[in-house]
Amino acid sequence: MSTRSLKAALAAGTFSITAEVTPPLSCDPADLLAKAAPLANLADAVNVTDGAGARAHMDALVAATVMMQNGIEPILQITCRDRNRIALQSLLIGAAAAGIRNVMMLTGDDPKAGDQPDAKPVFDLDSSALMRTAVTIRDNGELPHGRKVAGKADYFIGCADMPIDLKPGWVPEALMRKIASGAQFAQTQFCMDMDVLRRYVARLRESGIALGVDFHLLVGIAPLASAKSARWIRDKLFGSIIPDSIVQRLELATDPRQEGQAICLETLRQLAEIPGISGAHIMAPLNDAAIPEVIRAFRGSAGRLAKS
């Protein structure tokens, strides 16, 4: 991981790689670090999920703080599902007090999708309103209703996005609203179709989004473990795009895990060549151990290419 912040790396034009850790259902920080430590000195920043899948885990702010104290730059995910605006404001202020800069605003999965479906959702704010709250604290030193906030917040604000295969006349209205609300970077749903991405990025630029300048796009990809895993992601995770050609390669492979890592590495190299894409966000459902291996291989090959 670079010694500079994610914000600085992106501003410098560095092709950045972020990864993701779901905090464990554990009271022991060592269990968190067992998952996160392999990403140290490899990923530019690591997402800490907030009740992912509508399930309880170690508190995201606590997990992000533990990671930061151990040399891993966190991206703190904050969902609107579980807290009202008072609690969300307090969480943002707590994050700033802990020195956490990267915050990513999400709506959050419906509790009915989790293991406690009777839990009551809050959704007092949506993700755009939460971003505006963070901007007001950071830039004005106050809460949205005018109450002053002491100290200094230095938020780098992220949001989620979902590349699509475009229809004629489509305009990225949802993403533009998020950018207007304060989003400075986005991490996308899985998209491993380079043709779709090229068309999508071109449309974003045509719509006036200053990719790689005022706003940074990190594309979600995966080191797929098997054809079954690829089909599950494509069919069950809304908005995921995994081409049939990748599924077929995994089906024919004698070692699907190795093939999945090879595909992920190829995808990273292709993403790095597409103007307007600032980096990749690597997620690996049930295959976490593959993420550092892929990043290490990419960093090594990028170094060799730079010297050639």
N, C-alpha and C positions, 0 to 999 in steps of 0.2 A: 504494500500500500504506500502511496506517495506520502511524504511528510507534509505536503500542502493539503489544504482542504479540497473537498469535492468541488466547491464553487470555483476555487482558484484553478484547479485542473481543467475544468470545463471552459473557463474564461480564456485559458491559455491555448485552447484548441486541442488539448490532449484527448485521444480516444479513450474514454473512461469505461471502467467495468465496475458495476455494482452487483452485489449478490444479496441473498436473503436468508435470515435465520428466524425460525419460529421459536420463541422462548419456550423452554420445557415446562411441564407441569411439575415444578420442583421448587423447593425452598432453598436449594443449595446453588450458589452462583457457579460452583465448579461444573455443574451439569450444563449451564449455559455456555461457559467457556470451552467446554469439550466440543461443542458444535461450532462456535465462532472462531476459536483460535486458529484453525487451519486456514482461515481466510486472511489472517493478519499478513501484512506486507505483500498481499496479492491483489485483493479487491480495493478499489479506491474508496469505497464506503459500503456498509452492510446494512440493509433494511432490518429493522426490528418490528415484526408484525404485532398488531394490536388486536388480540382476540380473534386471530384468523380462524375462519371456518365457524365463527360464532361459538367458540369453545374457550374455556378459561385456561390461561397460561400464566407464567410469571409476568408481573406487571411490566408493560413495555418501557415505561420511563426508567424504572429500576434497571431493567435489562440493558437499555441503551447506555445508562450511566456506568454500569459494570464494564461493558465493552469498551467505552471510551477510556476508562481508568486502566485498561489493559492494552492500550495502543491501537484500538480498532475504531475507526471513525464510523459512528452510527448514523443511519437515517431513521428517525423516529416516526413510525406510522401512527397517526391519530385518527380514530374512527368516530363518526358522529353518532353511532348506534347507541352507545352505553352511557353517555353523559349529557347533561343539559349545558347551556352556555356558561353558567357559573363554573361548573367543573372543568369545562374545556378551557376557559380563560385561565383558571388556576393551573391547569396542566401545562399550558404554553409558558406561563411565567415560571413554573418549576423547571421546565426544560431549559429556559434561558439561564436560570440560576445555576443549573448543573453544567453549563457550558456547551449544551447541545445546540448545534447550528442548523442541521438539516432536519426539516420537518415535512412530512408528506401527509396530505389531507385526503381522507377517504370516507365514503358514506358508511361502509361496513356491511358485512353479510347479515341477512335477516336471521334472528335467533331461531326461527323455525328450521333453518338449515343445519343447526348445530345439535349438540347432545343434551341441551336443556331447552326444548322448544317452548316451554311455558314462560321463559324469561321475557320480561317486558322491554321492548325497544324504546329508545328515547327520541332520537332524530329531531332534537330541538333546532339544530342548525343543519344545513347541508354543507357539502365540502367547500363550495364557493364562499358561503358566509363565514366558514371557519378560516379560510385563507384571508378574507378581508379583515377578520379579527386579528390575525397574526400580523398583517401589514400595519394595522392601526397601532398595535403595541410596539412594533419595531420602529416605525417611521415617526409616529406622533407621541410615543411614550404615554399612551392612555388606552383605556378600554373603549369599546364602541360607544358607550353611553357617556363618555367624557371623563370618567374617573382616572386620575393620574396614576401611572405605574412608575415606580422608582427603578433605578438601575438601567441596564442596557441589554436589549435583545438583538441578536444578529442572525435572524432566521434566513435560511435559504430554503425557499418554499417549493414543494413538489406536489404533483397531482398524478392521477392515473389517466391513461389514454388507451385507445383501442383502434389500431389500424384496421381499415376495411378495404375491400375491393370496391372501387368507387362506382357509383351510378352517375349518369350525366347530370350536371348541375349541382352536385353535392357540395355543400360548404361546411367546414368544420366548426359549426356554431357552438357546440358544447365545449370544445377545446378553447375556442376564442373567448368564451365567457370565463373559463378558468384562468386564462392568461390575464384578462381584464381584472380579475379578482386578486391577482398577485402571484400566480404560478410562474416560477422561473425555470422549472424543468418538469419533465414527465417521464414516468416509466410505464411501458405499455404492457398489455396482455401479450401472451405468446404470439409471435408472428415470425415464421421461418420461411416465408415465401418472398424472395427478393424482388420479384416482379411486382407483387402487390405493394411492397414497401416503396419501391421507386415511384410508382404512380401516386401513392399516398403522400410521400414527402413532396413531390412536385406540386400536388394540389394545396398542401399547407403553405408552400411558398407563394403560389399564385394568389392565395387568400390574404397575403400580407404578413404571415408569421415569419419573423426574423430568426429562422432556425440557425443555431450555432452562434448567435450574437446575443439577442435578448432572451432567448428561450432555447432550451436544450432537450433533445429527444433521445432517450435511452430505450432501445428496443428489447422487449422480453424474448428470451430464447431459453432452450433447455438442452442439457446433455441427456437425451432420451435413453431410458434403460432397455426398452423393448418396443416392438410393434404394438403390443397390447397397451403399454403405457402411452404411446403416441396417440392411439385411437381414443383412449380415455380422456386425455387432455383435450383433444380436438372436439370430442362429442359432449363432454361434461362441463368444461370450463368455457362459459359463454364468451364468444369473440375470439377464441384461439384459432389460429390458422397454421396448420401443419400440412404441407402438400402430400398427395398420395405417393409421390416419388420417394419421399423420406420414409414413409411407412413401409413401402416395398423394399427399400434398402435394408431396413431393420429386419424384415421378415426373412430375407435371403441371407443375412449375415450369420456366420458360424459363431461369432461372439457379439451379440447385439449390444452389450454395454460398451465394448470398445468401439463398435461402429457408431453408436450414439454420440460418444465423445468426439470421434473423428468428424461427424456431421456438425456438431456444435462448433468445433474449431474452424471448419470450413466456413460456417455461417459468420463467425466473428470476423474472419478475414474479409468476407464479402461486405459486411456492414461497414467496416472501416474504410471501404472504398466508395461508399455512397455519400455524396455531398449532402449536408444537412442533418446527418445522423451523428450525434455527439458521442454515442457509446452504446453499451449493451447492459441489460439487466438480466442476470442469469439466475433462473429458478430451477429447482430439480426435485419435484415431488418424489419422495421415497428413494432419492439417489443423491443425497447431499454430498457424499464423499467425492463425487465426480467433479464438483465445481472447482475446487482448488487445482485439480489436475488439469482441467481445461484452461484455466487462467494462466497457470504456469507455462503450459505449452504455447499459448498465444503470446505471452510476453517474450518467451525465448525466440519464437519465430519472427516476431516483430523486430527484435533486436538484430537478428541475422539479416532481415530484409533491409533494415536501415543501413547496415554496413556494406551491403552489396552494391 
